[in-house]
């Protein structure tokens, strides 16, 4: 029993800092994507682009390069945001 406790404590001591460092290395748009969401839940074009850059491909359903057209109005607006957030 004592060995199991030591292994568990050792893993927590070594694994938690690695996890925290990995989370800190994420870009803001990766964090947005991890939280999840849809075009109906975003309130700005910036959020929509962050969601899209994070992997939510359904954001650009018609393939025109503009995600969540309920909040994003133009390709130039989307491209400017993508450049700002390094997407």
BELQUIUR-V572828 format. One record per residue. N is the residue number from 1. PHI is phi in whole degrees, 0 to 359 (999 if undefined). Layout:
BEGIN
[[N;PHI] [N;PHI]]
END
This chain:
BEGIN
[[1;999] [2;298] [3;296] [4;295] [5;297] [6;296] [7;296] [8;298] [9;297] [10;296] [11;296] [12;298] [13;296] [14;267] [15;279] [16;297] [17;299] [18;295] [19;296] [20;298] [21;295] [22;295] [23;294] [24;293] [25;282] [26;288] [27;281] [28;303] [29;289] [30;291] [31;295] [32;298] [33;295] [34;294] [35;292] [36;88] [37;147] [38;219] [39;297] [40;285] [41;260] [42;273] [43;245] [44;213] [45;295] [46;301] [47;298] [48;297] [49;293] [50;299] [51;297] [52;295] [53;296] [54;280] [55;119] [56;279] [57;289] [58;292] [59;299] [60;247] [61;299] [62;264] [63;71] [64;269] [65;88] [66;244] [67;280] [68;44] [69;294] [70;288] [71;235] [72;260] [73;257] [74;212] [75;295] [76;295] [77;297] [78;296] [79;298] [80;296] [81;293] [82;302] [83;293] [84;300] [85;264] [86;59] [87;252]]
END
